[in-house]
């Protein structure tokens, strides 16, 4: 693109950073501005609930790139919050009154933590984990805490429990951990791991109130029980940050609605990452994903479109989490699965769960089996998709099945 073009990217998380980096990698010669709420260079979020929380990774290890990278690539970093998108005049206005014109606008606004709308939620000691500042507050509070409660049994809550350095109580309103993102087999396995690690796991109970004085002292559950709690981590999911898109009159439905090219209803505006609701090829439906892979691949897709190579977004979704001494890697989308098979040695903690829909493989969850995860990703990007009968003939050995296909 010509030097007269300006690309603005709103949101300096993983997807926003990747968008500006990919624009330069693809030869975009115009002005590139990355606008973020937080000062400093963009940083990774996954370590916040793992190595950074545990103190085994420092601030510099969070940085996606140092300041010299942005100077060398002529990428402007602007700390501030965008207040309004003026679509008619192709401009954005920041809260401090600064206005910037754009030829291409990328919304990478991410998501914000879901709150617990219960009495006492504002008490000191009731914290969340999303940003570096959140992680710093938790790192400061943990050494003095005696009774730690985690409200939420998803990835973030369980990763925090795994790296808190002490036993905690995990409270999950659903009847199993990882209810939204994993099969029952994986849920049961990780619940057992957390209990073996000394954590208390309470299922089927929501938190209905917090009690305390100058700080939180107790968490009350649905059945009336009160758990001692002088530190609470609320990890009950996120909601997409769509305020700007809504204010600009763009369609929003569980995220900013985009087409297969990640364009909004306005052809000059794209949305990517956690805030985008896109037509997912693997799910066969409109989907919003929260993962590094999705953030990175969507950013690359949009950078390609802006620089003249437009293709539908069809990247395979994959995810990972480290907790309770185990690594879980997921390839594919579980939605609609009607059959599962456990392959490997579950007792030894090295196994995979294969999920099928209409006898076609749609997702693979691998525990401490990275070779299975790699094989699954290769199988999902080939045609035809693996069928139940074919995998059964290979005794559900993904590597063997992959090798037989290549023969």
N, C-alpha and C positions, 0 to 999 in steps of 0.2 A: 504494500500500500504506500501511497505517496506520503511525503513528510508533512503534508498539510493536514492529514487525518489525526484525530485524537481518540484514543481509547481510554475510557475511564472504567476502573474496576472498583466496585464498592464492596468492601469486606476483605480483610487482610489475613484470612485463615489459609488453610491448605489449598483450597480451590482458587482463591483470589491470587495467592502467590504464584501458583502454577499457571494461571491465565497470563499474567504479565511476563513471566519467564518464557512461556511458550510463544507468545507474540514476538518477542525479540528473537527467539530461536528460529522462528519461521520467516524472519526478515521484515517484520513490520517496522517501517521507518519513521512513523509519526510519533506524536507525543503519547507517552504511556504514563498514566497516573494510577497509583494504588492507594485507595483511601481506607484507613482502618481506624476503629474506635480507640485502640490502644497505641501508646507511643512506642517507638523502637521498631526493630525489624520483625517481620512475621516469624512466628514460632510454631512448632508442632504441639498438638494437643494430646495425642495418645500417651506420651510419657508422663503427663501430669498425674494420671491415676496409677502410675507404675513406678518407673525408676526415679523420676523427679520427686514424687511424693516420698519415696523411701530414702531419698538423699543420696542415691548412687549415680545420679546424673545432675549436672549443674546447669546454670542458666544458658551458657554458651552452647551446650549440647542440645538445647531446645531449638535454637535458631535454625531456620530453614536455609538461610544464607547470611553472611555478614554484610555490613554496610558497604564494603568495597564492591560486592557483586552488583548492587543497585546503582552505584556510581558508574561502574564499567558498562553496564547495560543501558544507562541513561533512563532509568526507571525512577520516577518521582514518588517518594513516600510521603503521604500527607496524613497526619493524625487529626482526626476530627470525625464528626457525625453528620451524615447527610440528612438534611431536614425535609427536602422536597425534590422531586423530579418534575421538571417542566418539559413535558414531552413536546409541546407545541413549538418551543424554541430550542429544543435539544440542549437543555442545560440542567445542572443540578445546583442546589443551594445548600451550603453547609449551615450548621446552627450558628456559627460565628458570622454569617452573612456572606462568606466567600462564595462566588459563583464560578462554575466551570462549564465550558461548552464541550459537547462530545459529538463525535460521529458514530461511535460504537459505545454502548454502555453495557457492562456485565454486572449483574447482581449476584454477588457471592456472599450474601448477608448471613448465611449459616442459620443457626437455631439458638434459642435461649432455653434455659432450664425450666421445666414445668415446676410449678410451685405446689405445695400442699396447702390448700385453703382451709386450715384448721386453726382453732384457738391456740395461741402461744407460738405460732410459726415465726413471729418476729423476735422471739427471745434470743439474747446473745448465746452463742453456742450451737444454734441451729444454722448449719452451713450447707453450701452446695459446692459442686466441683465442675467447673467448666473452663475457667480462665487461669492464667498463671497466678493472678492475685488470689483466686480461690485456693489454689494449691498451696500458696505461701501461708495463707491463714490457717489451713489445716495442718501444715507442717509445724507451725508455731503452737497450735493448740494441742496436738497429740501428746507431747511429753507430759503435760499436766493432767490429761484426761484419765479418769478411772473407769467410767462406764460409757462405752461408745456404742451407739445404735446407728445402723444403716437402714434407712427407709427406702426400699427398692432393691429387687434382686435381678437387675439387668447387668450389662457389662460393666458400667461405671461403678455401681455399688459393690459388685463382687471384686472388681480390681482394687478398689480402695480397701476392702476388707483384707485382701491378700497381701497388700503392701503397707498396712497400717502398723505392722510390727507388734501386734497384740491381739488377743481374742476380742471379737466384737459380736454384737447381736444383729443379725440380718432379718429384717421384717419385710415380707413380700405379700401383697394383697391377693395375688393369684395363688392357685394351688400348686404351683411349681416355680422354681427359679428359671430365668431366661425364657419365660413363657412366650414372648413375642418373637424370639430370634432363633430358637433351637427346638429340636425334637424332644419328646418326653424322655427318651433314652439318655440324651446328653444332659438334660436337666437333672435327672436322678443321679447321674454319675458325679456331676459337679456339686450337688447338694451333699453327697456323701464325702467328697473331698474336703469341702469346707467344714463339715462337722469333724472330720478326722484332724483338721488343722486347729481345732479348738474353738471354732466359732459356733454360736447358737443360731440355728436357722428356724424361723417361725413362718409358716406358710398359711395362706388363707386368712390373714389378718391385716387390716389396714391400720394406719396411724390416724387416730381421730382427734388428738389434742396433744399439746406439749404443756407441761406444768413447770413452774419454777419461780424464782424471785428475781435476783439480779442477773440470773442466767438460767438456762434450762436445767431441770433436775430429773424430770420423768417424761417418758413417752407413753401415752395412753393408747391402747389397742381397741379394736372393734368389740372385743368381748369384755372390755372393762378392765383388763389387766393393766397395771402400770409398771413399766420397766425403768429401772434406774438409768439415767442418761445425763451426763454432764457434757457430752458432745454428740451431736446428731448430724449425720450426712444425709441430706435429702437427695435421692437419686432416682426419681420417678419418671424419667424420660425428659424429652425436650419437645418444644413446639417450633415450627419453622418461623424465621423472622421475615415477615411479609409486610410490615408496616409501610415501607416505601412503595412497594408495588401496589398495595391497596390504595394509597394516597394518590398514585398516578393513574388509577382507574384500570389497572391490569387485572385480568382474571386470576383469582386465588382460590384454591381448594386443596387444603392440606399441603400448602406450599404454593409457590408461584407456578402457574400452569404454563408449560412450554410444549413445543411440538417435538418431533423426532430429531430436529436439528438444534434443540435447546433454545429456540427463539420463543419469546413471549408473543402476545397479540400485536405488539409493536415490533416491526422487523429490525429496528435499530437496537433493541434491548434483548439481551440474553439473561438467563438465570441458570446457575449451576450449583452443585454441591447440596448441602443439607437443606437448603431453602427451595429446591426445585422439585416440582412434581412432573415427571416425564413419562412418556409411553415406553415402558420397559419391555424389551423384546422377550426376555427370559420369563417374566411374570405374565406376559400377555395382557397387561393392564397398566393403568396409570399408577406410578409408584414413586415414593420418595425414599431415598436411601441415605443412611448416615454412615459413611465409611471413607477412609482415606483413598481407597481405590477409585470409588465413584467420583470423589472430588477432583482427583488428579486427571482421570480420563475424560471427564466432562470438560474440564478446563482446556485440555489439549484439543478436544473436538471443537470447542468454540473458537479457539485461536486459529485453527485450520479454516473454519468458516469465514472468519474476519479477513484472513489473508488469501481467500479465494479458492479454498479446497473444501467444499461443503459436502459432508457425508452424514447419513443418519447415525445417531449414537446407538451403538449396539454392544458395548463392552460387557464382558462377563462380570457380574458382581462377585466379589469375594471379600472376606472379613477375617479378622483374627482377634484373639484375646489371650492374655497370659494371666492365669490365676490359680491359686492353690497348688502351685508347683507344676501345673500342666499347661500345655499350649493347645488351644482349640483353633482350628482353621476351617473356614466354611467356604465352599465354592458353590455358586448357584443360588436359586431362590426357592425357599421351602413352600411357598404358598400353593395350596391345593394338593399337597402330597397325600396319597391314599395307601401307601405301603412303604414300610421301612425294613431294612436288613442290616444287622450288625455284623461287620466283617473284621476279623482280627482278634486280639487277645484282650478282652475288656478287663479281666482280672489283673493283667500286667500293666494296664493303663496305656495300651497301644492298640487303638482300634479306630474304625470309621463307621459311621452310620450313613447308609445309602438310602436316599428318599426317591420314590417313584410316583409319577402321576400317569395314570392310564398305561402302566407298564413301561414308561420311558423315564430314564434317570433324569432328575431335575436338580438335585443338590447332594453334596457330600460334605459331611462334618467329620473332620479328622482330629483325633486326640493323640498328640505326640507321634503322629505319622506324617511327616512332611512329604514323604515320597508319594503317599496316597493323594495328598492335596495337589501336588504338581501334576500327577497323572490325571486327576479329575479335571483340572483346568485345561489340560490338553484335549481331553475327550470332549469337553463341552464346547470347544471351539472348532470341532470337526463335525462332519456330517457322514452318516446319519447319527443322531444322538443314541447313546447306548441303550439297548432294550433289556428288560429284565431277563428274558430267556438267554440272551447272549452272555450277560454277566453271570447268570447262574451256571452256564457251561464252563465258565472260568473260575467257578467257586467264589465269585464276587471279589476276585483279586484284580484290582484296578490296573496294576502294573502289567500283569499277565495279559489282561484283555487289551491293553494298549499295544503291547508287543505283538499280539496276534493280529491286530488290525494292520500293523506295519509290515507284517510278513507277506 
